[in-house]
Amino acid sequence: MALDKERIYGYAKAYLESVTEILKDKAEEAEDDRYIGDGNLLRSALYQYEDDLDELEALMEGSTDDKK
C-alpha cells in the first residue's frame, strides 16, 4: 500500500506541530531561566518550524483544491 500525498502531508503536519509546541515550551523555559542565548536560538528554530508549517498547510490546501 503506497502512501498518498495527503497522508504524507498529514504526517509532516503532525510532526511540525509537535516540534513547534516543544520549541515554544523550551523557549519559554529558557527565557524564564534567563538563558537569553538559548532562548534566542530556540525562538529562531521555532519561527523556522512555524514557517515550514505554514508552507505545508498552503501545499495541502492546493492539493485539496486540485482534486475538486
CHARMM internal coordinates of N, CA and C (Angstrom, degrees):
IC EDIT
DIST 1 N 1 CA 1.4524
DIST 1 CA 1 C 1.5289
ANGL 1 N 1 CA 1 C 108.88
DIST 1 C 2 N 1.2752
ANGL 1 CA 1 C 2 N 116.62
DIHE 1 N 1 CA 1 C 2 N 120.89
DIST 2 N 2 CA 1.4627
ANGL 1 C 2 N 2 CA 121.69
DIHE 1 CA 1 C 2 N 2 CA -178.60
DIST 2 CA 2 C 1.5226
ANGL 2 N 2 CA 2 C 110.36
DIHE 1 C 2 N 2 CA 2 C -86.02
DIST 2 C 3 N 1.3035
ANGL 2 CA 2 C 3 N 115.25
DIHE 2 N 2 CA 2 C 3 N 147.25
DIST 3 N 3 CA 1.4606
ANGL 2 C 3 N 3 CA 120.33
DIHE 2 CA 2 C 3 N 3 CA 175.89
DIST 3 CA 3 C 1.5227
ANGL 3 N 3 CA 3 C 109.34
DIHE 2 C 3 N 3 CA 3 C -77.94
DIST 3 C 4 N 1.3199
ANGL 3 CA 3 C 4 N 116.76
DIHE 3 N 3 CA 3 C 4 N 130.28
DIST 4 N 4 CA 1.4546
ANGL 3 C 4 N 4 CA 118.12
DIHE 3 CA 3 C 4 N 4 CA 175.81
DIST 4 CA 4 C 1.5310
ANGL 4 N 4 CA 4 C 109.79
DIHE 3 C 4 N 4 CA 4 C -87.15
DIST 4 C 5 N 1.3088
ANGL 4 CA 4 C 5 N 114.56
DIHE 4 N 4 CA 4 C 5 N 168.93
DIST 5 N 5 CA 1.4648
ANGL 4 C 5 N 5 CA 120.69
DIHE 4 CA 4 C 5 N 5 CA -174.38
DIST 5 CA 5 C 1.5338
ANGL 5 N 5 CA 5 C 111.58
DIHE 4 C 5 N 5 CA 5 C -60.04
DIST 5 C 6 N 1.3256
ANGL 5 CA 5 C 6 N 118.11
DIHE 5 N 5 CA 5 C 6 N -42.44
DIST 6 N 6 CA 1.4595
ANGL 5 C 6 N 6 CA 120.21
DIHE 5 CA 5 C 6 N 6 CA -177.84
DIST 6 CA 6 C 1.5233
ANGL 6 N 6 CA 6 C 112.27
DIHE 5 C 6 N 6 CA 6 C -65.90
DIST 6 C 7 N 1.3207
ANGL 6 CA 6 C 7 N 117.23
DIHE 6 N 6 CA 6 C 7 N -36.77
DIST 7 N 7 CA 1.4714
ANGL 6 C 7 N 7 CA 119.83
DIHE 6 CA 6 C 7 N 7 CA 176.81
DIST 7 CA 7 C 1.5213
ANGL 7 N 7 CA 7 C 111.20
DIHE 6 C 7 N 7 CA 7 C -65.71
DIST 7 C 8 N 1.3214
ANGL 7 CA 7 C 8 N 115.92
DIHE 7 N 7 CA 7 C 8 N -42.70
DIST 8 N 8 CA 1.4658
ANGL 7 C 8 N 8 CA 120.16
DIHE 7 CA 7 C 8 N 8 CA 178.58
DIST 8 CA 8 C 1.5299
ANGL 8 N 8 CA 8 C 109.55
DIHE 7 C 8 N 8 CA 8 C -62.87
DIST 8 C 9 N 1.3414
ANGL 8 CA 8 C 9 N 116.77
DIHE 8 N 8 CA 8 C 9 N -44.05
DIST 9 N 9 CA 1.4578
ANGL 8 C 9 N 9 CA 120.42
DIHE 8 CA 8 C 9 N 9 CA 177.28
DIST 9 CA 9 C 1.5272
ANGL 9 N 9 CA 9 C 110.39
DIHE 8 C 9 N 9 CA 9 C -60.51
DIST 9 C 10 N 1.3175
ANGL 9 CA 9 C 10 N 116.88
DIHE 9 N 9 CA 9 C 10 N -39.30
DIST 10 N 10 CA 1.4621
ANGL 9 C 10 N 10 CA 120.88
DIHE 9 CA 9 C 10 N 10 CA 179.09
DIST 10 CA 10 C 1.5163
ANGL 10 N 10 CA 10 C 112.09
DIHE 9 C 10 N 10 CA 10 C -61.84
DIST 10 C 11 N 1.3352
ANGL 10 CA 10 C 11 N 115.62
DIHE 10 N 10 CA 10 C 11 N -44.14
DIST 11 N 11 CA 1.4672
ANGL 10 C 11 N 11 CA 119.55
DIHE 10 CA 10 C 11 N 11 CA 177.31
DIST 11 CA 11 C 1.5265
ANGL 11 N 11 CA 11 C 110.71
DIHE 10 C 11 N 11 CA 11 C -63.15
DIST 11 C 12 N 1.3292
ANGL 11 CA 11 C 12 N 116.80
DIHE 11 N 11 CA 11 C 12 N -44.43
DIST 12 N 12 CA 1.4642
ANGL 11 C 12 N 12 CA 120.94
DIHE 11 CA 11 C 12 N 12 CA -179.51
DIST 12 CA 12 C 1.5269
ANGL 12 N 12 CA 12 C 110.51
DIHE 11 C 12 N 12 CA 12 C -63.32
DIST 12 C 13 N 1.3330
ANGL 12 CA 12 C 13 N 116.26
DIHE 12 N 12 CA 12 C 13 N -41.79
DIST 13 N 13 CA 1.4654
ANGL 12 C 13 N 13 CA 120.04
DIHE 12 CA 12 C 13 N 13 CA 179.81
DIST 13 CA 13 C 1.5290
ANGL 13 N 13 CA 13 C 110.79
DIHE 12 C 13 N 13 CA 13 C -63.42
DIST 13 C 14 N 1.3170
ANGL 13 CA 13 C 14 N 117.40
DIHE 13 N 13 CA 13 C 14 N -44.95
DIST 14 N 14 CA 1.4693
ANGL 13 C 14 N 14 CA 121.10
DIHE 13 CA 13 C 14 N 14 CA 179.30
DIST 14 CA 14 C 1.5302
ANGL 14 N 14 CA 14 C 110.48
DIHE 13 C 14 N 14 CA 14 C -60.76
DIST 14 C 15 N 1.3286
ANGL 14 CA 14 C 15 N 116.34
DIHE 14 N 14 CA 14 C 15 N -41.61
DIST 15 N 15 CA 1.4654
ANGL 14 C 15 N 15 CA 120.59
DIHE 14 CA 14 C 15 N 15 CA 178.47
DIST 15 CA 15 C 1.5295
ANGL 15 N 15 CA 15 C 110.81
DIHE 14 C 15 N 15 CA 15 C -62.64
DIST 15 C 16 N 1.3343
ANGL 15 CA 15 C 16 N 116.49
DIHE 15 N 15 CA 15 C 16 N -49.70
DIST 16 N 16 CA 1.4575
ANGL 15 C 16 N 16 CA 120.24
DIHE 15 CA 15 C 16 N 16 CA -178.43
DIST 16 CA 16 C 1.5285
ANGL 16 N 16 CA 16 C 111.56
DIHE 15 C 16 N 16 CA 16 C -62.72
DIST 16 C 17 N 1.3277
ANGL 16 CA 16 C 17 N 117.00
DIHE 16 N 16 CA 16 C 17 N -39.09
DIST 17 N 17 CA 1.4579
ANGL 16 C 17 N 17 CA 119.83
DIHE 16 CA 16 C 17 N 17 CA 178.19
DIST 17 CA 17 C 1.5261
ANGL 17 N 17 CA 17 C 111.38
DIHE 16 C 17 N 17 CA 17 C -64.63
DIST 17 C 18 N 1.3234
ANGL 17 CA 17 C 18 N 117.39
DIHE 17 N 17 CA 17 C 18 N -41.43
DIST 18 N 18 CA 1.4695
ANGL 17 C 18 N 18 CA 119.86
DIHE 17 CA 17 C 18 N 18 CA -178.98
DIST 18 CA 18 C 1.5238
ANGL 18 N 18 CA 18 C 111.13
DIHE 17 C 18 N 18 CA 18 C -68.50
DIST 18 C 19 N 1.3193
ANGL 18 CA 18 C 19 N 117.66
DIHE 18 N 18 CA 18 C 19 N -41.88
DIST 19 N 19 CA 1.4655
ANGL 18 C 19 N 19 CA 120.45
DIHE 18 CA 18 C 19 N 19 CA 179.07
DIST 19 CA 19 C 1.5216
ANGL 19 N 19 CA 19 C 110.05
DIHE 18 C 19 N 19 CA 19 C -66.19
DIST 19 C 20 N 1.3279
ANGL 19 CA 19 C 20 N 116.97
DIHE 19 N 19 CA 19 C 20 N -38.44
DIST 20 N 20 CA 1.4576
ANGL 19 C 20 N 20 CA 120.93
DIHE 19 CA 19 C 20 N 20 CA 178.52
DIST 20 CA 20 C 1.5238
ANGL 20 N 20 CA 20 C 110.77
DIHE 19 C 20 N 20 CA 20 C -60.88
DIST 20 C 21 N 1.3241
ANGL 20 CA 20 C 21 N 117.36
DIHE 20 N 20 CA 20 C 21 N -43.78
DIST 21 N 21 CA 1.4673
ANGL 20 C 21 N 21 CA 120.85
DIHE 20 CA 20 C 21 N 21 CA 178.73
DIST 21 CA 21 C 1.5277
ANGL 21 N 21 CA 21 C 111.60
DIHE 20 C 21 N 21 CA 21 C -64.27
DIST 21 C 22 N 1.3237
ANGL 21 CA 21 C 22 N 116.45
DIHE 21 N 21 CA 21 C 22 N -42.41
DIST 22 N 22 CA 1.4704
ANGL 21 C 22 N 22 CA 120.31
DIHE 21 CA 21 C 22 N 22 CA 178.45
DIST 22 CA 22 C 1.5218
ANGL 22 N 22 CA 22 C 110.32
DIHE 21 C 22 N 22 CA 22 C -62.09
DIST 22 C 23 N 1.3382
ANGL 22 CA 22 C 23 N 116.83
DIHE 22 N 22 CA 22 C 23 N -45.38
DIST 23 N 23 CA 1.4606
ANGL 22 C 23 N 23 CA 120.22
DIHE 22 CA 22 C 23 N 23 CA -179.90
DIST 23 CA 23 C 1.5229
ANGL 23 N 23 CA 23 C 111.88
DIHE 22 C 23 N 23 CA 23 C -63.85
DIST 23 C 24 N 1.3370
ANGL 23 CA 23 C 24 N 117.59
DIHE 23 N 23 CA 23 C 24 N -38.21
DIST 24 N 24 CA 1.4655
ANGL 23 C 24 N 24 CA 120.21
DIHE 23 CA 23 C 24 N 24 CA 176.97
DIST 24 CA 24 C 1.5263
ANGL 24 N 24 CA 24 C 110.03
DIHE 23 C 24 N 24 CA 24 C -59.45
DIST 24 C 25 N 1.3342
ANGL 24 CA 24 C 25 N 115.96
DIHE 24 N 24 CA 24 C 25 N -47.66
DIST 25 N 25 CA 1.4654
ANGL 24 C 25 N 25 CA 120.39
DIHE 24 CA 24 C 25 N 25 CA 179.99
DIST 25 CA 25 C 1.5196
ANGL 25 N 25 CA 25 C 111.70
DIHE 24 C 25 N 25 CA 25 C -61.59
DIST 25 C 26 N 1.3323
ANGL 25 CA 25 C 26 N 116.13
DIHE 25 N 25 CA 25 C 26 N -45.88
DIST 26 N 26 CA 1.4691
ANGL 25 C 26 N 26 CA 119.99
DIHE 25 CA 25 C 26 N 26 CA -178.55
DIST 26 CA 26 C 1.5217
ANGL 26 N 26 CA 26 C 111.68
DIHE 25 C 26 N 26 CA 26 C -65.89
DIST 26 C 27 N 1.3288
ANGL 26 CA 26 C 27 N 117.21
DIHE 26 N 26 CA 26 C 27 N -38.82
DIST 27 N 27 CA 1.4668
ANGL 26 C 27 N 27 CA 120.38
DIHE 26 CA 26 C 27 N 27 CA 179.05
DIST 27 CA 27 C 1.5176
ANGL 27 N 27 CA 27 C 110.37
DIHE 26 C 27 N 27 CA 27 C -65.02
DIST 27 C 28 N 1.3303
ANGL 27 CA 27 C 28 N 117.17
DIHE 27 N 27 CA 27 C 28 N -41.01
DIST 28 N 28 CA 1.4669
ANGL 27 C 28 N 28 CA 120.34
DIHE 27 CA 27 C 28 N 28 CA 177.69
DIST 28 CA 28 C 1.5266
ANGL 28 N 28 CA 28 C 110.91
DIHE 27 C 28 N 28 CA 28 C -64.55
DIST 28 C 29 N 1.3217
ANGL 28 CA 28 C 29 N 117.35
DIHE 28 N 28 CA 28 C 29 N -41.19
DIST 29 N 29 CA 1.4668
ANGL 28 C 29 N 29 CA 120.94
DIHE 28 CA 28 C 29 N 29 CA 177.24
DIST 29 CA 29 C 1.5241
ANGL 29 N 29 CA 29 C 110.51
DIHE 28 C 29 N 29 CA 29 C -61.39
DIST 29 C 30 N 1.3252
ANGL 29 CA 29 C 30 N 116.74
DIHE 29 N 29 CA 29 C 30 N -44.74
DIST 30 N 30 CA 1.4591
ANGL 29 C 30 N 30 CA 120.96
DIHE 29 CA 29 C 30 N 30 CA -178.11
DIST 30 CA 30 C 1.5211
ANGL 30 N 30 CA 30 C 110.40
DIHE 29 C 30 N 30 CA 30 C -63.82
DIST 30 C 31 N 1.3389
ANGL 30 CA 30 C 31 N 117.23
DIHE 30 N 30 CA 30 C 31 N -39.06
DIST 31 N 31 CA 1.4612
ANGL 30 C 31 N 31 CA 120.05
DIHE 30 CA 30 C 31 N 31 CA 178.32
DIST 31 CA 31 C 1.5256
ANGL 31 N 31 CA 31 C 110.92
DIHE 30 C 31 N 31 CA 31 C -66.85
DIST 31 C 32 N 1.3226
ANGL 31 CA 31 C 32 N 115.84
DIHE 31 N 31 CA 31 C 32 N -40.17
DIST 32 N 32 CA 1.4626
ANGL 31 C 32 N 32 CA 119.85
DIHE 31 CA 31 C 32 N 32 CA 178.50
DIST 32 CA 32 C 1.5280
ANGL 32 N 32 CA 32 C 111.72
DIHE 31 C 32 N 32 CA 32 C -64.88
DIST 32 C 33 N 1.3270
ANGL 32 CA 32 C 33 N 116.42
DIHE 32 N 32 CA 32 C 33 N -34.17
DIST 33 N 33 CA 1.4593
ANGL 32 C 33 N 33 CA 121.08
DIHE 32 CA 32 C 33 N 33 CA -179.28
DIST 33 CA 33 C 1.5304
ANGL 33 N 33 CA 33 C 112.46
DIHE 32 C 33 N 33 CA 33 C -87.42
DIST 33 C 34 N 1.3084
ANGL 33 CA 33 C 34 N 115.36
DIHE 33 N 33 CA 33 C 34 N 2.49
DIST 34 N 34 CA 1.4657
ANGL 33 C 34 N 34 CA 122.27
DIHE 33 CA 33 C 34 N 34 CA 179.11
DIST 34 CA 34 C 1.5314
ANGL 34 N 34 CA 34 C 113.68
DIHE 33 C 34 N 34 CA 34 C 65.09
DIST 34 C 35 N 1.3018
ANGL 34 CA 34 C 35 N 116.48
DIHE 34 N 34 CA 34 C 35 N 28.61
DIST 35 N 35 CA 1.4614
ANGL 34 C 35 N 35 CA 120.97
DIHE 34 CA 34 C 35 N 35 CA 172.72
DIST 35 CA 35 C 1.5161
ANGL 35 N 35 CA 35 C 107.22
DIHE 34 C 35 N 35 CA 35 C -90.41
DIST 35 C 36 N 1.3096
ANGL 35 CA 35 C 36 N 115.38
DIHE 35 N 35 CA 35 C 36 N 76.62
DIST 36 N 36 CA 1.4637
ANGL 35 C 36 N 36 CA 120.99
DIHE 35 CA 35 C 36 N 36 CA -171.57
DIST 36 CA 36 C 1.5307
ANGL 36 N 36 CA 36 C 111.75
DIHE 35 C 36 N 36 CA 36 C -59.55
DIST 36 C 37 N 1.3135
ANGL 36 CA 36 C 37 N 117.59
DIHE 36 N 36 CA 36 C 37 N -44.55
DIST 37 N 37 CA 1.4655
ANGL 36 C 37 N 37 CA 120.61
DIHE 36 CA 36 C 37 N 37 CA 179.81
DIST 37 CA 37 C 1.5155
ANGL 37 N 37 CA 37 C 111.34
DIHE 36 C 37 N 37 CA 37 C -60.87
DIST 37 C 38 N 1.3331
ANGL 37 CA 37 C 38 N 116.22
DIHE 37 N 37 CA 37 C 38 N -45.11
DIST 38 N 38 CA 1.4630
ANGL 37 C 38 N 38 CA 120.39
DIHE 37 CA 37 C 38 N 38 CA 178.38
DIST 38 CA 38 C 1.5199
ANGL 38 N 38 CA 38 C 110.48
DIHE 37 C 38 N 38 CA 38 C -63.45
DIST 38 C 39 N 1.3160
ANGL 38 CA 38 C 39 N 116.40
DIHE 38 N 38 CA 38 C 39 N -42.47
DIST 39 N 39 CA 1.4630
ANGL 38 C 39 N 39 CA 120.71
DIHE 38 CA 38 C 39 N 39 CA 179.46
DIST 39 CA 39 C 1.5184
ANGL 39 N 39 CA 39 C 111.88
DIHE 38 C 39 N 39 CA 39 C -60.38
DIST 39 C 40 N 1.3365
ANGL 39 CA 39 C 40 N 115.87
DIHE 39 N 39 CA 39 C 40 N -41.87
DIST 40 N 40 CA 1.4648
ANGL 39 C 40 N 40 CA 119.96
DIHE 39 CA 39 C 40 N 40 CA 179.78
DIST 40 CA 40 C 1.5267
ANGL 40 N 40 CA 40 C 111.28
DIHE 39 C 40 N 40 CA 40 C -66.06
DIST 40 C 41 N 1.3231
ANGL 40 CA 40 C 41 N 116.66
DIHE 40 N 40 CA 40 C 41 N -42.20
DIST 41 N 41 CA 1.4701
ANGL 40 C 41 N 41 CA 119.72
DIHE 40 CA 40 C 41 N 41 CA 177.98
DIST 41 CA 41 C 1.5285
ANGL 41 N 41 CA 41 C 111.34
DIHE 40 C 41 N 41 CA 41 C -63.52
DIST 41 C 42 N 1.3241
ANGL 41 CA 41 C 42 N 115.52
DIHE 41 N 41 CA 41 C 42 N -43.01
DIST 42 N 42 CA 1.4609
ANGL 41 C 42 N 42 CA 119.37
DIHE 41 CA 41 C 42 N 42 CA 179.28
DIST 42 CA 42 C 1.5170
ANGL 42 N 42 CA 42 C 111.33
DIHE 41 C 42 N 42 CA 42 C -65.51
DIST 42 C 43 N 1.3215
ANGL 42 CA 42 C 43 N 117.93
DIHE 42 N 42 CA 42 C 43 N -40.50
DIST 43 N 43 CA 1.4669
ANGL 42 C 43 N 43 CA 121.12
DIHE 42 CA 42 C 43 N 43 CA 177.64
DIST 43 CA 43 C 1.5312
ANGL 43 N 43 CA 43 C 110.61
DIHE 42 C 43 N 43 CA 43 C -63.21
DIST 43 C 44 N 1.3197
ANGL 43 CA 43 C 44 N 116.52
DIHE 43 N 43 CA 43 C 44 N -41.14
DIST 44 N 44 CA 1.4625
ANGL 43 C 44 N 44 CA 120.78
DIHE 43 CA 43 C 44 N 44 CA 178.33
DIST 44 CA 44 C 1.5313
ANGL 44 N 44 CA 44 C 110.53
DIHE 43 C 44 N 44 CA 44 C -60.51
DIST 44 C 45 N 1.3318
ANGL 44 CA 44 C 45 N 116.46
DIHE 44 N 44 CA 44 C 45 N -46.40
DIST 45 N 45 CA 1.4647
ANGL 44 C 45 N 45 CA 120.45
DIHE 44 CA 44 C 45 N 45 CA 177.80
DIST 45 CA 45 C 1.5241
ANGL 45 N 45 CA 45 C 110.43
DIHE 44 C 45 N 45 CA 45 C -63.66
DIST 45 C 46 N 1.3191
ANGL 45 CA 45 C 46 N 116.72
DIHE 45 N 45 CA 45 C 46 N -40.31
DIST 46 N 46 CA 1.4638
ANGL 45 C 46 N 46 CA 121.17
DIHE 45 CA 45 C 46 N 46 CA 178.96
DIST 46 CA 46 C 1.5252
ANGL 46 N 46 CA 46 C 110.46
DIHE 45 C 46 N 46 CA 46 C -59.74
DIST 46 C 47 N 1.3247
ANGL 46 CA 46 C 47 N 117.23
DIHE 46 N 46 CA 46 C 47 N -46.50
DIST 47 N 47 CA 1.4604
ANGL 46 C 47 N 47 CA 120.43
DIHE 46 CA 46 C 47 N 47 CA -179.48
DIST 47 CA 47 C 1.5261
ANGL 47 N 47 CA 47 C 110.99
DIHE 46 C 47 N 47 CA 47 C -61.64
DIST 47 C 48 N 1.3315
ANGL 47 CA 47 C 48 N 116.95
DIHE 47 N 47 CA 47 C 48 N -38.30
DIST 48 N 48 CA 1.4622
ANGL 47 C 48 N 48 CA 119.84
DIHE 47 CA 47 C 48 N 48 CA 179.06
DIST 48 CA 48 C 1.5295
ANGL 48 N 48 CA 48 C 110.59
DIHE 47 C 48 N 48 CA 48 C -65.24
DIST 48 C 49 N 1.3312
ANGL 48 CA 48 C 49 N 116.89
DIHE 48 N 48 CA 48 C 49 N -43.87
DIST 49 N 49 CA 1.4657
ANGL 48 C 49 N 49 CA 119.89
DIHE 48 CA 48 C 49 N 49 CA 179.18
DIST 49 CA 49 C 1.5222
ANGL 49 N 49 CA 49 C 110.95
DIHE 48 C 49 N 49 CA 49 C -65.85
DIST 49 C 50 N 1.3345
ANGL 49 CA 49 C 50 N 117.46
DIHE 49 N 49 CA 49 C 50 N -37.84
DIST 50 N 50 CA 1.4704
ANGL 49 C 50 N 50 CA 119.86
DIHE 49 CA 49 C 50 N 50 CA 177.25
DIST 50 CA 50 C 1.5292
ANGL 50 N 50 CA 50 C 110.58
DIHE 49 C 50 N 50 CA 50 C -64.20
DIST 50 C 51 N 1.3384
ANGL 50 CA 50 C 51 N 116.96
DIHE 50 N 50 CA 50 C 51 N -40.25
DIST 51 N 51 CA 1.4697
ANGL 50 C 51 N 51 CA 120.64
DIHE 50 CA 50 C 51 N 51 CA 176.38
DIST 51 CA 51 C 1.5236
ANGL 51 N 51 CA 51 C 110.65
DIHE 50 C 51 N 51 CA 51 C -63.04
DIST 51 C 52 N 1.3309
ANGL 51 CA 51 C 52 N 116.55
DIHE 51 N 51 CA 51 C 52 N -43.22
DIST 52 N 52 CA 1.4669
ANGL 51 C 52 N 52 CA 120.61
DIHE 51 CA 51 C 52 N 52 CA 178.44
DIST 52 CA 52 C 1.5263
ANGL 52 N 52 CA 52 C 110.92
DIHE 51 C 52 N 52 CA 52 C -61.77
DIST 52 C 53 N 1.3330
ANGL 52 CA 52 C 53 N 115.80
DIHE 52 N 52 CA 52 C 53 N -40.65
DIST 53 N 53 CA 1.4604
ANGL 52 C 53 N 53 CA 120.46
DIHE 52 CA 52 C 53 N 53 CA 179.08
DIST 53 CA 53 C 1.5287
ANGL 53 N 53 CA 53 C 110.34
DIHE 52 C 53 N 53 CA 53 C -64.50
DIST 53 C 54 N 1.3208
ANGL 53 CA 53 C 54 N 117.52
DIHE 53 N 53 CA 53 C 54 N -42.72
DIST 54 N 54 CA 1.4684
ANGL 53 C 54 N 54 CA 121.07
DIHE 53 CA 53 C 54 N 54 CA 177.46
DIST 54 CA 54 C 1.5255
ANGL 54 N 54 CA 54 C 110.99
DIHE 53 C 54 N 54 CA 54 C -60.58
DIST 54 C 55 N 1.3271
ANGL 54 CA 54 C 55 N 116.75
DIHE 54 N 54 CA 54 C 55 N -43.86
DIST 55 N 55 CA 1.4659
ANGL 54 C 55 N 55 CA 120.83
DIHE 54 CA 54 C 55 N 55 CA 178.97
DIST 55 CA 55 C 1.5239
ANGL 55 N 55 CA 55 C 111.12
DIHE 54 C 55 N 55 CA 55 C -63.69
DIST 55 C 56 N 1.3222
ANGL 55 CA 55 C 56 N 116.62
DIHE 55 N 55 CA 55 C 56 N -41.76
DIST 56 N 56 CA 1.4534
ANGL 55 C 56 N 56 CA 120.74
DIHE 55 CA 55 C 56 N 56 CA 179.52
DIST 56 CA 56 C 1.5289
ANGL 56 N 56 CA 56 C 110.43
DIHE 55 C 56 N 56 CA 56 C -63.75
DIST 56 C 57 N 1.3286
ANGL 56 CA 56 C 57 N 116.94
DIHE 56 N 56 CA 56 C 57 N -43.01
DIST 57 N 57 CA 1.4584
ANGL 56 C 57 N 57 CA 119.98
DIHE 56 CA 56 C 57 N 57 CA 179.06
DIST 57 CA 57 C 1.5278
ANGL 57 N 57 CA 57 C 111.03
DIHE 56 C 57 N 57 CA 57 C -62.68
DIST 57 C 58 N 1.3258
ANGL 57 CA 57 C 58 N 117.16
DIHE 57 N 57 CA 57 C 58 N -37.97
DIST 58 N 58 CA 1.4677
ANGL 57 C 58 N 58 CA 120.61
DIHE 57 CA 57 C 58 N 58 CA 176.80
DIST 58 CA 58 C 1.5301
ANGL 58 N 58 CA 58 C 110.24
DIHE 57 C 58 N 58 CA 58 C -64.66
DIST 58 C 59 N 1.3319
ANGL 58 CA 58 C 59 N 116.97
DIHE 58 N 58 CA 58 C 59 N -41.06
DIST 59 N 59 CA 1.4666
ANGL 58 C 59 N 59 CA 120.57
DIHE 58 CA 58 C 59 N 59 CA 176.60
DIST 59 CA 59 C 1.5215
ANGL 59 N 59 CA 59 C 111.23
DIHE 58 C 59 N 59 CA 59 C -62.44
DIST 59 C 60 N 1.3259
ANGL 59 CA 59 C 60 N 115.51
DIHE 59 N 59 CA 59 C 60 N -42.47
DIST 60 N 60 CA 1.4619
ANGL 59 C 60 N 60 CA 119.75
DIHE 59 CA 59 C 60 N 60 CA -179.36
DIST 60 CA 60 C 1.5244
ANGL 60 N 60 CA 60 C 110.57
DIHE 59 C 60 N 60 CA 60 C -63.76
DIST 60 C 61 N 1.3204
ANGL 60 CA 60 C 61 N 117.26
DIHE 60 N 60 CA 60 C 61 N -40.88
DIST 61 N 61 CA 1.4675
ANGL 60 C 61 N 61 CA 120.77
DIHE 60 CA 60 C 61 N 61 CA 177.76
DIST 61 CA 61 C 1.5188
ANGL 61 N 61 CA 61 C 110.44
DIHE 60 C 61 N 61 CA 61 C -63.52
DIST 61 C 62 N 1.3170
ANGL 61 CA 61 C 62 N 117.14
DIHE 61 N 61 CA 61 C 62 N -40.91
DIST 62 N 62 CA 1.4605
ANGL 61 C 62 N 62 CA 120.95
DIHE 61 CA 61 C 62 N 62 CA 176.94
DIST 62 CA 62 C 1.5071
ANGL 62 N 62 CA 62 C 112.23
DIHE 61 C 62 N 62 CA 62 C -64.18
DIST 62 C 63 N 1.3321
ANGL 62 CA 62 C 63 N 116.67
DIHE 62 N 62 CA 62 C 63 N -37.89
DIST 63 N 63 CA 1.4555
ANGL 62 C 63 N 63 CA 121.85
DIHE 62 CA 62 C 63 N 63 CA 178.50
DIST 63 CA 63 C 1.5182
ANGL 63 N 63 CA 63 C 110.51
DIHE 62 C 63 N 63 CA 63 C -65.64
DIST 63 C 64 N 1.3136
ANGL 63 CA 63 C 64 N 116.39
DIHE 63 N 63 CA 63 C 64 N -40.55
DIST 64 N 64 CA 1.4587
ANGL 63 C 64 N 64 CA 120.75
DIHE 63 CA 63 C 64 N 64 CA 179.11
DIST 64 CA 64 C 1.5138
ANGL 64 N 64 CA 64 C 110.66
DIHE 63 C 64 N 64 CA 64 C -67.77
DIST 64 C 65 N 1.3554
ANGL 64 CA 64 C 65 N 116.57
DIHE 64 N 64 CA 64 C 65 N -39.99
DIST 65 N 65 CA 1.4527
ANGL 64 C 65 N 65 CA 120.44
DIHE 64 CA 64 C 65 N 65 CA 178.70
DIST 65 CA 65 C 1.5203
ANGL 65 N 65 CA 65 C 112.13
DIHE 64 C 65 N 65 CA 65 C -64.68
DIST 65 C 66 N 1.3483
ANGL 65 CA 65 C 66 N 117.25
DIHE 65 N 65 CA 65 C 66 N -32.90
DIST 66 N 66 CA 1.4590
ANGL 65 C 66 N 66 CA 121.68
DIHE 65 CA 65 C 66 N 66 CA 179.89
DIST 66 CA 66 C 1.5209
ANGL 66 N 66 CA 66 C 111.79
DIHE 65 C 66 N 66 CA 66 C -63.56
DIST 66 C 67 N 1.3398
ANGL 66 CA 66 C 67 N 116.68
DIHE 66 N 66 CA 66 C 67 N -30.25
DIST 67 N 67 CA 1.4562
ANGL 66 C 67 N 67 CA 120.55
DIHE 66 CA 66 C 67 N 67 CA -176.50
DIST 67 CA 67 C 1.5159
ANGL 67 N 67 CA 67 C 112.98
DIHE 66 C 67 N 67 CA 67 C -82.00
DIST 67 C 68 N 1.3430
ANGL 67 CA 67 C 68 N 117.19
DIHE 67 N 67 CA 67 C 68 N -12.57
DIST 68 N 68 CA 1.4694
ANGL 67 C 68 N 68 CA 120.67
DIHE 67 CA 67 C 68 N 68 CA -177.45
DIST 68 CA 68 C 1.5029
ANGL 68 N 68 CA 68 C 111.92
DIHE 67 C 68 N 68 CA 68 C -77.81
END
COOR INIT
IC SEED 1 N 1 CA 1 C
IC BUILD
